[in-house]
Amino acid sequence: MQDSPDSTKLIPEMTLSSDNLESIRKAIHEADELNRKAFFKEASDIYEKILAAYPEEAQKNSPECADVLCKISRLFLRKGEYGKAMITGEKSLSTYKNIYGDDIFKLAYPLNQIARIHLAEGRHKESQAILESIINAFEQAGNNNDLQFARAYDCMSNIHIENAAFDKSVSLLKKSLSIKENYQGEDRIGEIGITLCALGKVYHRKKEFAKSKDYLLQAKKYIVEYFGECHVTTSDVYINLGNTYIGMKDYESAKQAYTAHHKINVKLHGELHFAVSESYFTFGIYHAQKKEYHKAIESMTKATGILQKLYGRFSPRIGKMYYYMGWVYAQLGKLTQSLKYYRESILNGYKIQSYFLTGVGDTSVHISFPLDFVGDLKNAINFLKQSNVTFKKYLDRNHGKIRLNSERIMDIEEIISTSNINLNNAYNILEI
């Protein structure tokens, strides 16, 4: 793990007093610098000491406490602790409202954070409603140089990605980039890098891999300059570069990017951390793309093993991993194992109501293929129909996933109507 500074030496507790704003602001600055350098625990310790310097009632009317609460919420979100992130984010919003009333321009910071949490937990409609309120207010006011306006565009672009509206996503990100290029805050370089990275991700989804690579390499320059080589934001660039290289069939460059991503995560967090599980999982996807399915299972098993130690059977990230493990086992022709992991993925989605619930729909689609293969057409159709119910809650009703599902349901129903298949045979998925 990265060597950590001693936060107690950086900001002695006795120097912090709610009556001494200079000491509070100095502490916030020091914590922000630690956060930027990826010393997240040390930053969190200082943020908590700042809050502790205020009596509880005084916190409710302090702009500094409102700011710190939102930063703590962002740290919880980074760790995947969504419940704590939401509680702290809403407390920050309440404090901002106590101070500024319903001024949307002042509330945009905590509202953006709450929208991100909703999005991370798959509540796209709630996230979109908040973001639209921010974007509409800034557009109507012609306030085009505010960082929170750009961040709202960034977050909204992710919702468009989930709906496969990639052109809309690109349009918003380019608006965000324009705002950030004119922004004069000290974090300007880092913010530009983040949006360039997001553009690289979208062009990857559009399968325009050359553009994706160009944006990601630009992003890397900005992000390394601001955050340094060993930072989670830099790690994010590497994983997306790896994904783009996979799309370009440049497996050696992909492996180098994924290895850099993994090394940063291990250095920052040690082996037992969700970010490290993600990098093992990424190696699993890499091997699967190369049709090295046994190696893929080995890497994915390491990934899920870490998450099980950290969170137990159910967690937001593990559901997605089980989904891919089900797919890999299906490629190996091991249908019992495939169904087992698909089942675990669906149970995770419903149990925690988190890992994109659209992911539950995706898994329901994929679980239908091995069921179809072994002749359990009744369950295959049931899962396809359930996936459409899920998709319609979270995606545009004309989304391609819904259309393709509907076509496949019709195809299977035609097979059933023209054959003498026993619909009650084969597997009961809930008993595997």
QUILINMO-V974368 format. One record per pair of residues at least 4 apart in sequence whose ideal C-beta (glycine too) atoms are under 7 Angstrom apart, sorted by the first residue. I is the first residue (numbers start at 0). J is the second residue. If there is no record, write none. Layout:
# QUILINMO-V974368
i: (I	I)
j: (J	J)
This chain:
# QUILINMO-V974368
i: (0	0	0	0	1	1	1	1	3	3	3	4	4	4	5	6	6	6	6	7	9	10	10	10	10	10	10	12	14	15	15	15	15	15	15	16	16	17	17	17	19	20	21	22	23	23	23	23	24	24	25	26	26	26	27	27	27	27	27	28	29	29	30	30	30	30	31	32	33	33	33	33	34	34	35	36	37	37	37	37	38	39	39	39	40	41	42	43	43	43	44	45	46	46	46	46	47	48	49	49	50	50	50	53	53	53	53	57	58	58	59	59	60	60	61	62	62	63	64	64	65	65	65	65	65	66	67	68	68	68	68	68	69	69	69	69	69	69	70	71	71	72	72	72	72	72	72	73	73	74	75	75	75	75	76	76	76	76	76	79	79	79	80	81	81	81	81	81	82	83	84	84	85	85	86	87	88	88	88	88	88	89	89	90	91	91	92	92	92	92	92	93	94	95	95	95	95	96	96	99	99	102	103	103	103	103	104	104	106	107	107	107	107	108	108	109	110	110	110	111	111	111	111	111	111	112	113	113	114	114	114	114	114	115	115	116	117	117	117	118	118	118	118	118	120	121	121	121	121	121	122	123	123	123	123	124	125	126	126	127	127	128	129	130	130	130	130	131	132	133	133	133	134	134	134	134	135	136	137	137	137	142	143	143	144	144	144	146	146	146	146	147	148	148	149	149	149	149	150	151	152	152	152	152	152	153	153	153	153	155	155	156	156	156	156	156	157	158	159	159	159	159	160	160	160	160	161	162	162	162	163	163	164	165	165	165	165	166	167	168	168	169	169	169	170	171	172	172	172	172	172	173	174	175	175	176	176	176	177	178	179	179	179	179	180	182	182	183	186	187	188	188	188	188	189	189	189	189	190	191	191	192	192	192	192	192	193	193	194	195	195	195	195	195	196	196	196	196	196	196	196	197	198	198	199	199	199	199	199	199	199	200	200	201	202	202	202	202	203	203	203	203	203	203	206	207	208	208	208	208	209	210	211	211	212	212	213	214	215	215	215	215	215	217	218	218	219	219	220	221	222	222	222	222	223	223	223	226	226	226	227	228	229	229	229	230	231	231	231	233	233	234	234	234	234	235	236	237	237	237	237	238	238	238	238	239	240	240	241	241	241	241	241	241	242	243	244	244	244	244	245	245	245	249	250	250	251	252	253	253	254	254	255	256	257	257	257	257	258	259	260	260	260	261	261	262	263	264	264	264	264	265	265	265	268	268	268	270	271	271	271	273	273	273	273	274	275	275	276	276	276	276	276	277	277	278	279	279	279	279	280	280	280	280	280	281	282	282	283	283	283	283	283	284	284	285	286	286	286	286	287	287	287	291	292	292	292	292	293	294	295	295	296	296	296	297	298	299	299	299	299	300	301	302	302	303	303	303	304	305	306	306	306	306	307	307	310	313	313	313	314	315	315	315	316	316	317	317	318	318	318	318	318	318	319	319	319	320	321	321	321	321	321	322	322	322	322	322	322	322	323	324	324	325	325	325	325	325	325	326	326	327	328	328	328	328	329	329	329	329	333	334	334	334	334	335	335	336	337	337	338	338	338	338	338	338	339	339	340	341	341	341	341	342	342	342	343	344	344	345	345	345	345	346	347	347	348	348	348	348	348	349	352	354	356	356	357	357	357	357	357	358	359	359	360	360	360	360	361	362	363	363	363	363	363	363	364	364	364	366	366	366	367	367	367	367	368	369	370	370	370	370	370	371	371	371	373	373	374	374	374	375	375	375	375	376	376	376	376	376	376	377	377	377	378	378	378	379	379	380	380	380	380	381	382	383	383	383	383	384	384	385	386	386	387	387	387	387	389	390	390	390	390	391	391	394	394	394	396	399	400	401	402	403	404	405	406	407	408	409	410	411	412	413	414	415	415	426)
j: (266	267	268	269	37	229	266	267	38	40	41	9	38	41	9	10	41	44	45	11	29	14	15	26	29	45	48	48	22	22	23	26	48	49	52	22	52	52	53	57	23	24	25	26	27	49	52	63	28	63	29	30	45	49	31	49	63	66	67	32	33	45	34	42	45	46	35	36	38	41	42	45	39	42	226	227	229	230	231	267	42	43	74	77	44	45	46	47	71	74	48	49	50	67	70	71	51	52	63	67	58	64	67	57	58	61	64	61	64	94	94	97	97	98	65	66	98	67	68	94	69	91	94	95	98	70	71	72	87	90	91	94	73	88	91	108	109	112	74	75	87	76	84	87	88	91	112	77	112	78	80	83	84	87	81	84	115	116	119	273	315	316	84	85	116	119	120	353	86	87	88	116	89	116	90	91	92	109	112	113	116	93	113	94	95	109	96	106	109	110	113	97	98	99	105	106	109	100	106	105	106	106	107	132	133	136	136	142	110	111	133	147	151	112	147	113	114	129	133	115	133	147	150	151	154	116	117	129	118	126	129	130	154	119	154	120	122	125	126	123	126	154	157	158	353	353	355	356	357	393	126	127	158	161	393	128	129	130	158	131	158	132	133	134	151	154	155	135	136	137	147	151	138	151	152	155	139	140	142	145	148	148	148	178	178	181	182	150	182	184	190	151	152	178	153	175	178	179	154	155	156	171	172	174	175	172	175	194	197	159	171	160	168	171	172	197	161	162	164	167	168	171	165	168	201	204	357	394	395	398	398	399	168	169	201	204	205	170	171	172	201	173	198	201	174	175	176	194	197	198	201	177	178	179	194	180	191	194	181	182	187	190	191	194	191	187	190	187	190	191	192	221	224	225	193	222	225	226	194	195	221	196	218	221	222	225	197	232	198	199	214	217	218	221	200	215	218	222	235	236	239	201	202	214	203	211	214	215	218	239	243	204	239	205	207	210	211	214	208	211	239	242	243	246	246	211	212	243	246	247	213	214	215	243	216	243	217	218	219	236	239	240	243	221	222	236	223	236	224	225	226	232	233	236	227	228	233	230	232	233	233	233	263	266	267	234	235	267	274	237	263	238	260	263	264	239	240	241	256	259	260	242	257	260	281	243	244	256	245	253	256	257	260	281	246	247	249	252	253	256	253	285	288	253	254	289	255	256	257	285	258	285	259	260	261	281	282	285	262	263	264	278	281	265	278	266	267	268	274	275	278	269	270	275	272	274	275	275	305	308	309	277	306	309	316	278	279	305	280	302	305	306	316	281	316	282	283	298	301	302	284	298	299	302	320	285	286	298	287	295	298	299	302	288	323	289	291	294	295	298	292	295	327	295	296	327	330	331	297	298	299	327	300	324	327	301	302	303	320	323	324	304	305	306	320	307	317	320	308	309	310	314	316	317	311	312	314	347	350	351	351	351	353	354	320	354	321	347	322	344	347	348	354	358	323	354	358	324	325	340	343	344	347	326	341	344	358	361	362	365	327	328	340	329	337	340	341	344	365	330	365	331	333	336	337	340	334	337	368	369	337	338	369	372	373	339	431	340	341	369	342	366	369	426	428	431	343	431	344	345	362	365	366	346	428	431	347	348	362	349	359	362	363	350	351	354	354	356	358	359	362	359	356	358	389	393	361	389	390	393	394	362	363	389	364	386	389	390	365	366	367	382	383	385	386	389	383	386	404	370	382	428	371	379	382	383	372	373	375	378	379	382	426	376	379	411	425	426	420	424	425	379	424	425	426	380	411	414	415	420	422	381	422	423	382	426	428	383	411	384	408	411	412	385	386	387	404	407	408	388	408	389	390	404	391	401	404	405	393	394	398	400	401	396	401	398	400	401	401	403	404	405	406	407	408	409	410	411	412	413	414	415	416	417	418	420	422	431)
